[in-house]
Amino acid sequence: MSMRDALVDYRRQRGPRVLDTVHAAAGRVPGLDRRLAQAGMAGGVADVNELDTLPVLSKDALPALQKQHPPLGGLLAEDATVVRLFASPGPIYEPQLAGSDPWNWTPALEACGIGAGDVVLNCFSYHLSPAGSMFDEACRATGAVVVPGGVGSVEVQAQVVADLGVTAFIGLPSYLAALGEKYDALGLSAKSWRLSKALVTAEPLPDALRSQLRERTPTVRMAYGTAEAGLIGFERESAAGLVVPDDTYVQICDPVTGQPTEPGESGEVVVSVLHADYPLVRFGTGDVSRWVQDEEGRLRLAGVLGRVGAAVKVRGMFVHPHQARDVIATLRGQGAASARFVVGREDDRDVLRLEAVLVEGADAEGFQASATRLTKESLRVRPEVVVVDALEDEVALVDARDWA
């Protein structure tokens, strides 16, 4: 089957569910009603192809939309049951809906072999942003036991792996590598390492790093999702690329026009979540990908190939340019003449570097300490603070990583 035919078949299969979601949300989700009316669809949508003319709702637009229509931009059904509210960098506020595994990560865990009988170390943050709770709910839905490790305290977590018989890991691939290194550094018994399965996400997984991780954790699977949309794609052993779960409709779109790209061309990942209480219809993630086909000709996502939005993902957390500018503005009152943030990549790990030119007579050591603390509090990423004589430019946030 050609990719063009596969795309036609994909739309034919999932189109009716997209329409059902839009119809079920109509009149209940004010933000969706406004978008449809502005696009000339106030009378309803009869064909999924009509939705291609609905302007993409970008992730970068959410903070302003939520300020205009607080607290959630009118994107949530007025009668929806919400059990938690989260605040991701931006700030972007996200709801957790009632029910088991509301972000739909169960298929990714099952494809990784995680389920009843597993003890899972969840190394995503449980503080404000939803990632920790997101995977906690999914693990519980599969019957697995969860150790809420969160981010940091890698020495304690290594001891936990040995003492509690942890069998599975969820987190950043670079964090799994650091966990293994700390385990060895502590001299813990190789026989006590029972961690045989890992679901990793929020960072690239180069072949070299995957091979390194598999030396001690045989099953390492990649998945992809966002705080707003939940699971978008996941690996299966026999499939090339990422499988799109049944409750999600993905398009690869031109980031300027919002129209679907030609088969096989790169573009922005645009998602419609098939949940009438929180129907993110034509939501632009800001991530770049393209369609590929597996050995049987079925559509798969190629993974995240880069970003088109203004925000930059660093160690699984989004950093927005306006946040970087706010931090720099504060630092100017603490000894910085000018500064910028540069995102790099070292040893398969994201590095956030704050480069600063100090005013004459400023205390460099004191500035580095205060800049580290302020950045970690504001951006939720610990930086490397470097005092320099001059800056190449004064753009607040520079992504210097090369994903080629």
FENBELBEL-V989533 format. One record per residue. PSI is psi in radians with two decimals (999 if undefined). D_FIRST is the distance of its C-alpha to the first C-alpha in Angstrom with 2 decimals. Layout:
# FENBELBEL-V989533
psi: {PSI	PSI}
d_first: {D_FIRST	D_FIRST}
This chain:
# FENBELBEL-V989533
psi: {2.30	2.81	-0.64	-0.77	-0.65	-0.67	-0.70	-0.76	-0.70	-0.80	-0.65	-0.67	-0.71	-0.30	-0.82	-0.61	-0.60	-0.80	-0.73	-0.71	-0.79	-0.76	-0.69	-0.46	-0.35	2.27	-0.18	-0.39	1.70	-0.67	-0.68	-0.72	-0.74	-0.76	-0.75	-0.72	-0.74	-0.45	0.12	0.44	0.46	-0.45	-0.08	2.94	2.15	-0.36	2.43	-0.46	-0.47	-0.52	-0.24	-0.34	-0.08	2.10	2.46	2.35	1.88	2.63	-0.65	-0.38	-0.20	-0.75	-0.78	-0.70	-0.69	-0.51	-0.62	-0.66	1.29	2.68	-0.25	0.38	0.22	0.28	-0.09	2.41	2.41	-0.39	0.24	2.61	2.05	2.33	-0.35	2.69	2.41	2.80	1.84	2.85	2.43	-0.99	2.58	2.18	2.37	2.45	2.62	2.07	2.76	2.71	2.96	2.29	1.09	-0.33	0.00	0.71	-0.07	-0.76	-0.63	-0.73	-0.76	-0.67	-0.44	-0.15	0.24	2.26	-2.69	2.37	-0.24	2.57	1.99	2.18	1.92	1.87	0.67	2.70	2.40	0.11	1.95	-1.01	2.70	-0.11	-0.79	-0.87	-0.61	-0.87	-0.48	-0.83	-0.72	-0.74	-0.77	-0.60	-0.49	-0.15	0.08	2.71	2.39	2.33	1.94	1.35	-0.66	-2.77	2.37	3.14	0.78	-0.52	-0.78	-0.71	-0.62	-0.72	-0.65	-0.75	-0.75	-0.76	-0.60	0.04	0.74	2.29	-0.28	2.72	2.49	2.22	-2.83	2.49	-0.64	-0.54	-0.64	-0.69	-0.77	-0.63	-0.77	-0.71	-0.72	-0.65	-0.80	-0.70	-0.54	-0.11	0.45	2.65	2.30	-0.52	-0.41	-0.13	1.73	0.14	1.74	-0.13	2.45	2.26	2.04	2.61	3.06	0.02	2.74	2.70	1.45	2.71	-0.68	-0.72	-0.70	-0.78	-0.71	-0.79	-0.63	-0.23	-0.51	-0.28	1.67	-0.66	1.96	2.02	2.50	2.51	2.90	2.34	-3.12	2.87	-0.57	-0.77	-0.27	-2.61	2.31	-0.60	2.68	2.72	2.52	2.69	-0.72	0.02	2.33	2.46	-2.93	2.26	2.34	2.18	2.80	-0.53	0.33	2.45	2.10	2.43	2.61	2.00	2.66	2.19	-0.25	-0.87	-0.41	0.03	2.58	2.42	2.96	2.63	2.24	-0.21	2.62	2.70	-3.03	2.45	2.00	2.18	2.46	2.08	2.19	1.18	1.95	-0.36	-0.43	1.20	1.51	1.68	2.18	0.96	2.14	2.00	-0.39	-0.09	2.57	2.35	-3.01	2.86	2.47	3.04	2.52	-3.03	-0.31	0.13	0.07	2.57	2.41	2.69	2.49	0.02	-3.10	2.10	-0.08	-2.89	2.55	-0.31	3.06	-0.52	2.64	2.33	2.19	2.03	0.71	-0.08	2.41	2.35	2.14	2.53	-0.66	-0.53	-0.75	-0.73	-0.67	-0.75	-0.78	-0.68	-0.70	-0.70	-0.44	-0.41	0.02	0.34	-0.09	2.25	-0.65	2.80	2.83	2.75	2.36	2.20	2.17	-3.05	2.13	2.21	0.81	0.54	2.37	2.47	2.22	2.04	2.26	1.97	2.23	2.41	2.19	2.65	2.75	2.29	-0.03	2.60	1.82	-0.76	-0.77	-0.67	-0.77	-0.70	-0.81	-0.64	-0.67	-0.82	-0.82	-0.76	-0.78	-0.69	-0.68	-0.72	-0.19	0.41	2.29	2.21	2.88	2.05	2.15	2.17	2.18	2.89	-0.55	2.78	2.55	-0.69	3.03	0.49	2.29	-0.61	2.09	2.23	1.83	0.19	2.57	1.95	0.10	999}
d_first: {0.00	3.79	6.53	8.22	6.24	6.39	9.96	10.74	10.01	12.02	14.75	14.95	15.58	18.01	19.58	22.11	23.39	23.95	25.93	27.84	28.84	30.06	32.00	33.54	34.63	36.06	39.84	39.83	38.42	40.55	38.49	35.33	37.50	38.91	35.58	34.31	37.64	37.64	34.21	35.55	33.88	37.09	36.60	33.40	29.63	27.91	24.30	22.40	21.65	25.43	25.55	23.97	27.47	29.17	30.47	29.23	31.91	32.30	33.62	36.33	37.57	38.20	41.70	43.06	41.48	42.99	46.36	46.21	45.30	46.50	45.59	41.80	41.17	40.96	37.47	38.66	39.45	43.23	43.44	41.10	42.65	42.68	44.02	43.86	43.71	42.69	43.39	40.96	41.97	42.20	43.57	40.65	41.52	39.07	39.70	38.99	38.45	39.98	38.10	36.43	34.04	33.83	31.54	28.98	28.96	29.14	25.44	25.86	29.12	27.85	24.95	27.77	29.84	32.49	34.33	37.57	39.88	38.81	41.20	39.24	40.82	39.48	40.21	39.29	42.11	43.69	45.79	44.93	41.23	38.96	37.06	39.55	39.71	35.96	35.35	38.59	37.45	34.09	35.92	38.39	35.70	34.39	37.98	38.48	41.83	41.85	44.14	44.23	44.61	43.73	44.07	46.93	49.46	47.29	50.37	50.89	47.22	47.35	50.35	48.55	45.72	48.41	50.63	48.20	45.69	42.76	39.50	36.90	36.71	35.16	35.73	35.21	34.16	37.23	39.41	38.28	39.25	42.59	43.17	42.82	45.15	47.72	47.53	48.51	51.14	52.83	53.12	51.42	50.75	47.48	47.71	47.65	44.25	42.01	39.35	36.21	33.48	32.78	30.57	30.94	30.12	31.60	31.71	29.44	29.00	29.13	28.34	32.07	33.11	30.58	31.97	35.48	34.94	33.45	36.64	38.37	35.63	32.98	30.33	29.55	26.68	25.89	25.49	25.67	27.45	30.36	33.70	32.84	29.31	29.47	26.42	23.35	21.35	22.08	21.22	20.47	21.45	18.19	15.92	15.68	16.88	18.30	17.20	18.23	20.68	20.59	23.66	22.38	20.28	19.40	18.83	19.04	21.69	23.98	27.19	29.39	27.89	26.04	23.11	19.47	18.57	15.91	12.57	13.66	17.30	19.98	21.99	24.00	22.78	23.72	24.02	24.96	26.64	26.57	30.29	32.65	35.68	34.26	31.31	30.30	28.20	26.58	28.41	28.09	28.42	29.28	26.85	24.36	20.84	17.30	13.80	12.18	9.44	10.85	10.58	8.39	5.82	8.31	10.25	13.59	16.61	17.97	21.43	24.35	24.71	27.92	29.76	30.23	32.97	36.65	36.80	36.34	35.43	37.99	37.95	35.86	38.20	37.72	40.55	41.04	42.95	45.60	46.29	46.82	49.14	51.11	51.71	52.78	55.14	56.81	57.10	58.95	61.73	61.77	62.30	59.15	59.66	55.89	52.79	49.03	46.31	43.92	40.88	40.17	38.54	40.63	39.69	36.37	38.38	38.80	42.32	43.98	46.92	49.59	51.38	54.74	57.68	60.85	63.90	67.02	68.75	65.88	65.66	62.48	62.46	63.06	60.39	57.77	58.62	58.54	55.37	53.58	54.75	53.92	50.42	49.58	50.99	49.27	45.85	45.67	44.96	47.76	48.19	49.74	52.58	53.63	56.65	56.21	58.50	56.09	52.53	50.04	49.31	50.01	46.58	46.78	43.42	41.63	38.37	38.86	35.99	33.50	30.01	28.73}
